[in-house]
Amino acid sequence: MPLFYPPAPTPQALYDGELATTGSAVGAANTVYLVATRELLVQAVLTNVRCGFATVGGTGHYDVGIYDATGTNGAPNNLLAHAAATATTLATATGNQTPALIGGNLALIPGRYWLALWIDNATDTIFRPGASAAGRAVTMLGTNAGPLPALASSITSLADGSFKPWIVGLLSGGWS
């Protein structure tokens, strides 16, 4: 008798393993924040990337997106999808934001990804996990004058980051 294995369940969301929003911090102007996700084990469809601004945040412009992990040693490389074509596309916002991706939903294959957030000002207060959780996350940050660039390698001074924004990829059939 052949063995039957049920299909792997579709994950509820794409994130780094920490979803708590126990704090907030002011971001830096023209900064891209990148957070490595846990490995996606099955095919899934990304519908949006969500981030959050505290009540005093969201005064400038922002972009959210997703990069593949095909760079050296699994670093972010190619921008697969994002929500803002220009710095002014996504306007003032407070609370959790879930903008639509340019081009609609994105089919993802199993692998690792990097979720990204870009802001253009130093007044936005971004939701983040507590300091102890942020230290466990794999994060990077760098400078970019516009929304998320096509290649992570074009982000100026891209390096390991100490700040981890609360950011999550929403998957079709998952939770929102």
C-alpha positions as CSV (number, residue, x, y, z in Angstrom):
1,M,0.0,0.0,0.0
2,P,1.5,3.4,-1.0
3,L,2.1,5.9,1.7
4,F,-0.1,9.0,1.7
5,Y,1.2,12.3,2.9
6,P,-1.2,15.2,3.2
7,P,-0.1,18.4,1.5
8,A,1.8,20.9,3.6
9,P,-0.4,23.6,5.0
10,T,-0.2,27.1,3.6
11,P,1.5,29.4,6.1
12,Q,-0.7,32.1,7.6
13,A,1.9,34.9,7.0
14,L,5.4,35.6,5.9
15,Y,7.5,37.1,8.7
16,D,10.6,36.6,10.9
17,G,9.0,34.8,13.8
18,E,8.2,37.8,15.9
19,L,4.9,39.5,15.4
20,A,4.6,41.4,18.7
21,T,4.3,45.2,18.5
22,T,5.4,46.1,22.0
23,G,7.1,49.4,21.3
24,S,7.8,52.0,18.7
25,A,10.8,54.1,17.6
26,V,11.4,57.1,15.3
27,G,12.8,56.1,12.0
28,A,15.6,57.8,10.1
29,A,15.0,59.9,6.9
30,N,15.5,58.1,3.6
31,T,16.2,54.8,5.2
32,V,15.4,51.3,4.0
33,Y,14.8,48.7,6.7
34,L,15.0,45.1,5.8
35,V,13.9,42.1,7.8
36,A,14.8,38.5,6.9
37,T,11.8,36.1,7.0
38,R,11.6,32.5,8.2
39,E,12.0,30.1,5.3
40,L,8.8,29.6,3.3
41,L,8.4,25.9,2.9
42,V,5.6,25.8,0.3
43,Q,4.4,27.9,-2.6
44,A,2.2,30.8,-1.5
45,V,0.7,34.0,-2.8
46,L,1.7,37.3,-1.3
47,T,-1.1,39.8,-1.3
48,N,0.3,42.7,0.7
49,V,3.1,43.8,3.0
50,R,1.9,45.4,6.2
51,C,3.7,47.8,8.5
52,G,2.6,50.0,11.4
53,F,3.0,53.6,12.5
54,A,2.3,54.7,16.1
55,T,-0.1,57.5,16.7
56,V,2.6,60.1,16.2
57,G,3.8,58.5,13.0
58,G,2.9,58.4,9.4
59,T,3.7,62.0,8.7
60,G,5.8,61.4,5.6
61,H,5.9,58.9,2.8
62,Y,6.7,55.3,2.8
63,D,7.0,52.1,0.7
64,V,6.8,48.5,1.6
65,G,8.0,45.5,-0.5
66,I,9.8,42.2,-0.7
67,Y,13.2,41.2,-1.9
68,D,14.6,37.7,-2.7
69,A,17.5,36.4,-0.8
70,T,19.8,35.6,-3.7
71,G,22.5,38.0,-2.6
72,T,25.8,36.9,-1.1
73,N,25.2,34.6,1.9
74,G,21.5,35.0,1.5
75,A,21.5,38.8,1.6
76,P,18.6,40.7,-0.1
77,N,19.0,41.2,-3.8
78,N,16.1,41.7,-6.3
79,L,13.0,43.7,-5.5
80,L,10.1,41.3,-6.3
81,A,7.2,43.7,-5.5
82,H,6.5,46.9,-3.7
83,A,3.7,49.4,-3.2
84,A,5.0,52.9,-4.2
85,A,6.3,53.9,-7.6
86,T,7.4,57.4,-6.3
87,A,8.1,59.0,-2.9
88,T,4.6,60.6,-3.0
89,T,2.5,57.6,-3.9
90,L,1.7,56.6,-0.4
91,A,0.6,59.5,1.7
92,T,0.3,60.3,5.4
93,A,-0.9,57.3,7.5
94,T,-1.3,56.2,11.1
95,G,-1.8,52.7,12.5
96,N,-1.4,49.5,10.6
97,Q,-1.0,50.0,6.8
98,T,-1.6,47.4,4.1
99,P,-1.1,49.1,0.7
100,A,-1.7,47.1,-2.5
101,L,1.4,45.8,-4.3
102,I,2.0,47.4,-7.7
103,G,1.1,44.6,-10.2
104,G,-1.2,42.8,-7.7
105,N,-0.5,39.5,-5.9
106,L,2.9,37.8,-6.1
107,A,3.4,34.1,-6.4
108,L,6.3,33.0,-4.1
109,I,8.3,29.8,-4.4
110,P,9.7,28.1,-1.3
111,G,12.8,29.9,0.0
112,R,13.8,32.9,2.1
113,Y,12.8,36.5,1.5
114,W,13.4,40.0,3.0
115,L,10.5,42.2,3.8
116,A,11.3,45.9,3.4
117,L,10.1,49.3,4.6
118,W,11.3,52.7,3.3
119,I,10.5,56.1,4.9
120,D,11.5,59.6,3.7
121,N,11.5,61.5,7.0
122,A,12.8,61.5,10.6
123,T,9.4,62.1,12.2
124,D,7.6,58.7,11.6
125,T,7.3,56.6,14.7
126,I,7.3,52.9,13.5
127,F,5.9,50.0,15.5
128,R,8.6,47.5,16.5
129,P,8.9,44.5,18.7
130,G,10.5,44.9,22.1
131,A,14.3,45.5,22.2
132,S,15.0,41.8,23.2
133,A,13.1,40.5,20.1
134,A,14.7,43.0,17.8
135,G,18.1,41.7,18.8
136,R,17.2,38.2,17.6
137,A,16.0,39.3,14.2
138,V,18.2,39.4,11.1
139,T,17.9,43.0,9.9
140,M,19.7,45.3,7.6
141,L,19.4,49.0,6.8
142,G,20.7,51.6,4.5
143,T,20.0,54.9,2.8
144,N,17.9,55.5,-0.4
145,A,16.4,58.8,-1.5
146,G,13.4,57.3,-3.3
147,P,11.1,54.4,-2.7
148,L,12.5,50.8,-2.6
149,P,15.1,50.3,-5.4
150,A,15.1,47.4,-7.9
151,L,18.4,46.1,-6.4
152,A,19.3,46.0,-2.8
153,S,22.9,46.5,-3.7
154,S,22.0,50.1,-4.7
155,I,21.0,51.0,-1.2
156,T,23.8,53.1,0.2
157,S,25.7,51.8,3.3
158,L,23.6,48.7,3.5
159,A,24.7,46.9,6.7
160,D,23.5,44.9,9.6
161,G,20.8,46.8,11.4
162,S,19.9,47.2,15.1
163,F,16.4,48.5,14.5
164,K,13.6,46.0,13.5
165,P,10.3,47.5,12.3
166,W,7.1,45.4,12.7
167,I,6.5,44.2,9.1
168,V,4.7,41.2,7.8
169,G,3.8,39.7,4.4
170,L,0.1,38.7,4.1
171,L,-0.5,35.5,2.2
172,S,-3.6,34.5,0.4
173,G,-5.7,32.2,2.6
174,G,-3.8,33.4,5.7
175,W,-4.9,36.0,8.2
176,S,-5.2,39.7,7.9
